[in-house]
Every structure is written in structure tokens, then in C-alpha cells.
């Protein structure tokens, strides 16, 4: 499967003054495959070191971590010649070897000619435990589950890419029924590479669900493997509560919904762990709008999972639900899957600074817009609708109050534009930056 992140790796390779590259992302989003495929395509040789399984390799970094000494030892262990221009060094699960993480600094300073790509699923947690991080000496790239566009590409849907290259984005109205059907499928399968590959090879949704449940089970095993025993129940409670809390009309996180008397202070470490391993996305609330958005962030927040397919599995969405022609999948538990999908698409764009949501008290109650982001110096509100119903009272309130240069309403309706309001179909929300420029 092709990944958009591959171009980021190629751009990194072609830089004159590049530093070692660190790929971050949750387990099983495809980091190892991406690094190895990159090495296969772009380099003559690849030296792959997985510090989680290759215990002996950790010994290379125990004493002298001067770059040339490391290179000599790697050449001896792997019986190969490491040519700076022709060999890619891959350090996988690098958080398992703190000295390897430290040595990236010295490769950056003393031997920048070597091409080093590393990855670590639990890196954020490892650093908090006291492991060193070469600040300012590495470049980073975030990898997420496959986007809807990548999913279509994996299925061989070349029309989608052709449409994106067209001058008139309304061309997608011609194939909207097919795209909505594919989007429905994506809500069930999601973007985890193993689940998508299984579907491509077998066309069996039951097998896909078994893989998703296996992935969820492995994540939960990580809870007991990498967290102290007192925090395991707290992590599990947050993890299990996400589908339940997303099922509410107002999706702001409420600790007391997990357990009577639960307080934020008791769950901070558990929430931090889930964030740092990439299993959840935290979206803070803003009540006022201004630049930078982060200056207006409040403690209130919403939580999403990393993947809509995993959310479907954890929510017990059945294969029968998917096959029923009249089943309102997009409205499933108050549009939670749709909001999760939009969040996931926005997250894959690596929007900086963070994504927020807006909520404020008004005369007629609380007005709430699902997401607000900064894009090229402009603040854009995004309302996610789970059907073709375009009524969006809160978005209108926001627009009346702040007069944004661009506002987005994403739903199952056709593409259209009315002054500064863009109606973007859900299947195109990942392309919103291109659309609002046209």
C-alpha cells in the first residue's frame, strides 16, 4: 500500500543538511513497513535493527557511542559495509535502547553523512521515565492510520486521485454514490494497514473484525506491560469509556461518567500515557477565538480514538449493520463515527498548532462547533454533519459572531459554496486545504 508519508521520507533524503529522522506513531500504523519499504526503494542497502527483539544489538551502544565506533560494530554484527550514501540505517523501537537514542545527537553533530531513520511506539512514555532525548538534533515525522484517500488508493480507486487533479472539484458529484459506499466501508474497516490488507486479499469483513479485535487486545496488553500496576485500571477505564462518551449529544469528557467521584487529578497520568503512545487524540475547548488558538484553550476537552475502524470494533458495530441498506451508519450513536472520521482526517494533515473545538454560552444555550483549526494564519471552523441535513445552528452562531474568511460544513451533501461557507462532502474533508484555495 502506498503511503503519503513516503514523500516526506524522500524529501528528507534529498535534504543537504538533514538530521537523523524519528518516526512517531501508535503501534501497528505501519512504521516498520514504511521504513523498510523506503530503504528498499531509495537505497542500495539497508541495515535494520529492532531493539525490542535484538537484545545483542543493544550491546553495541553500551559504552563508546562515538559514531564511527557504532558504524564499525554494526558492520561487524551484520557482516556488511555501511556506505553513507548507499545504506539506510533503521533503528526500530529505539525507546528500548536509551543509548541508541542518545547517539543520534552525535551522528547529527559528528557524522551527518549517515542516513538514519528510527521509530518508537512508546517513545513519549520512555522519555517521561527519564530517558534522554536529543532535542534539536533529530527531525520528526508523524505516521497515522491510512486516510480515506490512501484507503481508496489501496482499493485501486484511481478516479479519486484523478478528481483531485481536476480544476472543478464538483466533478466528485458524478460519483458520490460510489464514494459514500466506500466511506461506509471505511467506517467499518478504518485505516489500520493490517485490516485493510486483509480486506483487499479476502474481501471478508468478519476477518477484518477479528484483526481489529486482535489489535485492540494487543493495545490492552501494553497497558499491563508498560504501566505501573496502580495505573492500569485508570488507563483501562479511560480507554473503555471513549465510545460511551462519544455517544452523547455533547461529547465533552466527563470523568464522573467513568466512576462516581472520579476527578481529573487522579487520571492525569493515565490520560498522558494514552496520548503519548498515540492511542487517543485530545481536543481542548476554546471559548473565544483569536491567534494563537492555544492561548484560548480551556481544561475541558473531548477524546477520540486513533482510528474509526477500531472505534467501530470497540462499539460493537456489526457486519449486519453495514449490510443493511437503510441502516443509518453515519448517524451511528449520534454521529460519533463521523466526528471521529473527521478528526482522524484532520489529524493526518499534521495541522499545527493543535486542533480545538469551540463552545460558548449563548442566549439559547451552548453553541458548539466540532473543530476549529489554524490554517495559514486563518482560523477555520469545521462542523461535521452525519447526514445530508445541513442545519447547523451553532456554526451560524459562530459565523455571525466571528465572521471567518472561510467556514466548513462537512456532510453527505454535495459540494458547494455560498460566500465564505464551504459545503465539503465527508469523503473530501481531508482535501479541504486544496478546496478552499480554488
C-alpha positions in Angstrom: 0.0 0.0 0.0 1.3 3.4 -0.9 1.6 6.0 1.9 1.6 9.7 1.6 4.4 9.8 4.3 6.8 8.2 1.7 7.1 11.5 0.0 8.1 13.0 3.3 10.9 10.5 3.7 12.1 11.1 0.1 12.1 14.9 0.8 14.2 14.1 4.0 16.7 12.0 2.0 17.2 14.8 -0.5 18.0 17.5 2.1 21.6 18.6 2.2 21.6 19.4 5.9 19.3 16.6 7.2 19.4 15.2 10.7 18.5 11.7 11.8 14.8 11.2 11.3 12.4 9.9 14.0 9.0 8.5 13.0 6.4 8.6 15.7 3.1 6.8 15.8 1.0 4.2 17.6 1.7 0.5 17.2 0.6 -1.2 14.0 0.1 2.0 12.0 2.9 0.8 9.6 6.1 2.5 10.8 8.3 -0.6 10.3 6.9 -1.3 6.8 7.3 2.3 5.8 11.0 2.4 6.9 11.8 -0.9 5.2 10.0 0.0 2.0 11.8 3.3 1.9 15.1 1.6 2.3 14.2 -0.9 -0.4 13.2 1.8 -2.9 15.7 4.5 -2.2 18.9 2.8 -1.1 21.2 0.1 -2.2 21.5 -1.5 1.2 19.5 -1.4 4.5 20.7 -2.3 8.0 17.6 -2.9 10.2 18.0 -3.0 14.0 14.9 -3.8 16.2 15.9 -3.1 19.8 12.8 -4.8 21.1 13.8 -8.2 19.8 17.5 -7.9 19.1 18.9 -7.8 22.6 22.5 -8.2 21.4 22.3 -5.1 19.3 21.8 -3.0 22.4 25.3 -4.0 23.5 26.7 -2.0 20.6 25.6 1.1 22.4 26.7 0.2 25.9 30.0 2.0 26.1 31.5 4.2 23.4 28.8 5.8 21.2 31.1 7.8 19.0 29.6 7.4 15.5 32.5 5.7 13.9 32.7 3.1 16.6 28.9 2.4 16.2 29.3 2.0 12.5 32.3 -0.4 12.9 30.3 -2.5 15.3 27.2 -2.6 13.1 29.3 -3.6 10.1 30.8 -6.4 12.2 27.4 -7.6 13.6 25.6 -7.5 10.2 28.6 -8.5 8.1 28.2 -5.6 5.7 29.8 -2.4 4.5 27.9 0.7 5.5 28.3 3.3 2.8 26.9 6.7 3.9 25.4 7.4 0.5 24.1 4.0 -0.2 23.0 2.5 3.1 19.9 3.3 5.2 20.3 2.6 9.0 16.9 1.8 10.6 16.7 1.8 14.4 13.3 0.4 15.3 11.7 0.5 18.8 14.5 2.8 19.7 13.0 3.6 23.1 14.2 0.2 24.2 17.8 1.4 23.9 18.3 4.7 25.6 22.0 4.9 24.5 20.9 4.5 20.8 18.6 7.4 21.3 21.4 9.5 22.7 23.8 8.6 20.0 21.5 10.3 17.4 22.8 13.6 18.7 26.4 12.6 17.9 25.5 11.4 14.5 23.9 14.7 13.8 26.9 16.7 15.1 29.8 14.5 14.0 28.6 12.2 11.2 25.7 13.8 9.4 26.6 12.0 6.2 24.9 8.8 7.5 21.2 8.2 6.8 19.4 7.2 9.9 15.7 6.6 10.3 14.3 5.5 13.7 10.9 4.8 15.2 9.4 4.3 18.6 5.8 3.5 19.5 6.4 4.1 23.2 9.0 6.9 22.9 6.9 9.6 24.7 6.4 7.3 27.7 10.1 6.3 27.7 11.2 9.9 27.8 9.0 10.8 30.7 10.6 7.9 32.6 13.9 9.8 32.4 15.4 8.6 29.1 17.3 11.2 27.2 16.1 12.8 24.0 18.4 14.6 21.5 16.4 17.8 21.4 17.2 19.8 18.3 19.3 17.0 16.8 16.6 15.0 15.1 13.8 15.6 12.7 10.4 14.1 13.3 7.6 12.7 11.1 4.2 11.5 12.5 2.5 8.5 11.0 -1.2 7.8 11.4 -3.6 5.2 10.1 -4.3 5.3 6.4 -6.5 8.2 5.4 -9.6 7.7 3.3 -7.7 8.8 0.2 -5.0 6.3 1.0 -7.7 3.6 1.6 -9.2 4.3 -1.8 -5.8 4.1 -3.5 -5.2 0.7 -1.8 -8.5 -0.5 -3.2 -7.5 0.7 -6.7 -9.9 3.6 -6.9 -7.8 5.8 -9.3 -10.8 8.0 -10.1 -10.4 9.7 -6.7 -6.9 10.9 -7.5 -8.0 11.9 -11.0 -10.8 14.0 -9.5 -8.4 15.8 -7.1 -6.3 16.9 -10.1 -9.3 18.4 -11.8 -9.9 22.2 -11.7 -13.5 21.7 -10.8 -14.0 19.8 -7.5 -17.7 19.4 -8.2 -16.7 16.6 -10.6 -17.0 14.4 -7.5 -20.8 14.9 -7.6 -20.8 12.5 -10.5 -19.5 9.5 -8.4 -20.8 10.5 -5.0 -22.9 7.3 -4.5 -19.8 5.1 -5.0 -17.7 7.3 -2.7 -20.3 7.2 0.0 -20.4 3.4 -0.3 -16.7 3.3 0.1 -16.8 5.7 3.0 -19.3 3.5 4.7 -16.9 0.6 4.2 -14.0 2.7 5.7 -16.1 3.5 8.8 -16.1 -0.3 9.4 -12.5 -1.2 8.3 -10.7 2.0 9.2 -7.1 2.8 8.4 -5.0 0.2 10.2 -2.8 -1.4 7.4 -3.3 -5.0 8.5 -7.1 -4.7 8.5 -7.1 -3.0 5.0 -4.7 -5.6 3.6 -6.9 -8.4 4.9 -9.9 -6.9 3.2 -8.1 -6.5 -0.1 -6.9 -10.1 -0.1 -10.0 -11.8 1.2 -13.0 -9.4 0.9 -14.1 -10.8 4.3 -15.3 -8.3 6.9 -15.5 -10.9 9.6 -11.8 -11.5 9.2 -11.2 -7.7 9.3 -13.1 -7.5 12.6 -11.1 -10.3 14.1 -7.9 -8.4 13.2 -9.3 -5.3 14.8 -10.1 -7.1 18.0 -6.6 -8.6 18.0 -5.1 -5.1 17.6 -7.3 -3.8 20.5 -6.3 -6.8 22.6 -2.6 -6.1 21.9 -3.0 -2.5 23.0 -4.6 -3.6 26.2 -1.7 -6.0 26.8 0.6 -3.0 26.5 -1.3 -1.4 29.4 -0.1 -4.2 31.8 3.4 -4.5 30.2 4.4 -0.8 30.3 2.3 0.8 33.1 2.7 0.5 36.8 0.1 -1.7 38.4 -1.8 1.1 40.1 -2.4 3.0 36.9 -3.6 0.0 34.8 -7.3 0.3 35.9 -7.3 4.0 35.2 -5.9 3.6 31.7 -8.5 0.9 31.0 -11.4 3.0 32.3 -10.5 5.9 30.0 -9.9 3.6 27.1 -13.2 1.8 27.6 -15.2 5.0 28.2 -14.3 6.7 24.9 -17.1 5.1 22.8 -19.6 5.7 25.6 -18.8 9.4 26.0 -18.7 9.9 22.2 -22.3 8.5 22.1 -23.6 11.6 24.0 -25.0 14.6 22.2 -22.4 16.8 23.9 -19.2 14.9 23.7 -17.1 16.9 26.3 -15.3 14.4 28.5 -16.8 13.9 31.9 -14.7 11.9 34.4 -17.7 11.1 36.6 -19.2 9.2 33.7 -16.5 6.6 34.3 -16.8 6.3 38.0 -18.6 8.2 40.7 -16.3 10.7 42.3 -13.6 10.5 39.6 -11.5 13.6 39.3 -9.1 14.9 36.7 -6.1 14.9 39.1 -6.5 11.1 39.7 -6.4 10.3 35.9 -3.8 12.7 34.6 -1.0 10.1 34.3 -3.3 7.6 32.6 -4.5 10.2 30.1 -1.0 11.2 29.4 0.1 7.6 28.7 -2.7 7.0 26.2 -1.8 10.3 24.4 1.9 9.7 24.3 1.5 6.2 22.7 -0.8 7.7 20.1 -3.9 5.7 21.0 -6.1 8.7 21.7 -6.4 12.3 20.4 -7.3 15.0 22.9 -9.1 18.1 21.6 -9.3 21.0 24.1 -12.2 23.6 24.1 -11.8 27.2 23.3 -14.5 29.7 24.3 -13.1 32.7 22.5 -11.4 32.9 19.1 -8.0 34.6 18.4 -4.5 34.0 17.4 -2.9 31.8 18.6 -5.7 29.5 19.4 -3.7 27.7 22.1 -3.8 30.9 24.2 -7.6 30.5 24.5 -7.6 26.8 25.4 -9.6 25.6 28.4 -9.3 22.5 30.5 -12.4 21.0 29.1 -11.8 18.5 26.3 -13.1 15.7 24.1 -11.3 12.4 23.4 -11.2 10.4 20.2 -9.5 7.1 19.3 -6.8 6.8 16.8 -8.9 5.0 14.2 -12.5 5.0 13.1 -12.4 1.2 12.4 -11.1 0.4 15.9 -13.9 2.7 17.3 -16.4 0.7 15.2 -15.0 -2.6 16.6 -14.9 -1.3 20.2 -18.5 0.0 19.8 -19.7 -3.5 18.6 -20.8 -2.2 15.1 -21.8 -5.4 13.4 -21.3 -6.6 9.8 -25.1 -6.9 9.6 -25.3 -3.1 10.4 -23.0 -2.4 7.4 -25.0 -4.6 5.0 -28.5 -3.2 5.9 -29.3 -0.7 3.1 -31.4 1.5 5.4 -29.1 1.4 8.4 -28.0 5.0 9.2 -24.4 4.2 9.8 -23.3 7.8 9.5 -25.7 8.7 12.4 -24.5 5.7 14.5 -24.6 6.7 18.1 -25.3 10.4 17.4 -22.8 10.8 14.7 -19.8 9.7 16.8 -18.2 7.7 13.9 -18.5 10.8 11.6 -16.9 13.1 14.1 -14.2 10.5 14.8 -13.6 10.2 11.0 -13.3 14.0 10.5 -10.9 14.3 13.5 -8.8 11.5 12.1 -8.6 13.1 8.6 -7.6 16.4 10.1 -5.0 14.8 12.4 -3.3 13.1 9.4 -2.7 16.6 7.9 -0.4 17.3 10.9 -2.1 20.7 11.4 -0.1 22.9 13.7 -0.9 24.2 16.2 -3.3 21.7 17.7 -6.9 21.1 16.8 -9.6 22.5 19.1 -13.3 22.7 19.4 -15.4 25.8 20.2 -18.2 26.0 22.7 -19.7 29.1 24.3 -22.8 30.0 26.2 -25.4 31.9 24.3 -28.9 33.1 25.0 -30.4 29.9 23.6 -28.0 27.5 25.3 -24.5 26.3 24.5 -23.3 26.8 20.9 -20.7 24.3 19.9 -18.6 23.8 16.7 -17.0 20.4 16.4 -13.5 21.6 15.4 -11.6 24.9 14.9 -8.1 25.0 13.4 -5.5 27.4 12.3 -4.6 27.2 8.6 -2.1 29.6 7.1 -2.9 32.3 9.6 -6.7 32.0 9.4 -8.9 30.3 12.0 -11.4 27.9 10.3 -14.4 26.4 12.0 -15.5 22.9 10.8 -18.9 21.4 11.6 -19.2 17.7 11.0 -22.8 16.6 10.0 -23.6 12.9 9.8 -26.2 13.1 7.1 -27.4 15.4 4.3 -29.2 17.6 6.8 -27.3 20.9 6.6 -28.9 22.6 9.5 -26.0 23.9 11.7 -27.2 26.4 14.2 -24.0 26.5 16.2 -21.9 27.1 13.1 -24.2 30.0 12.1 -23.8 31.5 15.6 -20.0 31.2 15.3 -20.0 32.9 11.8 -22.3 35.7 13.0 -20.0 36.3 15.9 -16.5 36.0 14.4 -17.1 36.5 10.6 -14.4 33.9 9.5 -12.9 34.2 6.0 -13.8 30.6 5.5 -16.0 28.1 7.3 -16.6 24.5 6.5 -19.6 22.3 6.9 -18.9 18.7 6.0 -21.6 16.1 5.4 -23.1 13.7 2.9 -24.4 16.6 0.8 -22.9 17.6 -2.5 -20.0 20.0 -2.8 -21.0 23.7 -2.9 -20.0 27.2 -1.8 -22.1 30.1 -0.6 -19.9 33.2 0.1 -17.5 32.1 2.8 -19.3 28.8 3.7 -17.9 25.7 2.0 -20.0 22.6 1.9 -17.5 19.8 1.6 -18.5 16.2 1.3 -17.2 14.0 4.1 -15.2 11.9 1.6 -13.3 15.1 0.6 -12.7 16.7 4.1 -9.0 15.5 4.0 -8.6 17.7 1.0 -10.1 20.9 2.5 -6.9 22.9 2.2 -6.8 22.4 -1.6 -10.5 23.1 -1.9 -10.6 26.4 -0.1 -7.7 27.7 -2.2 -9.6 27.1 -5.5 
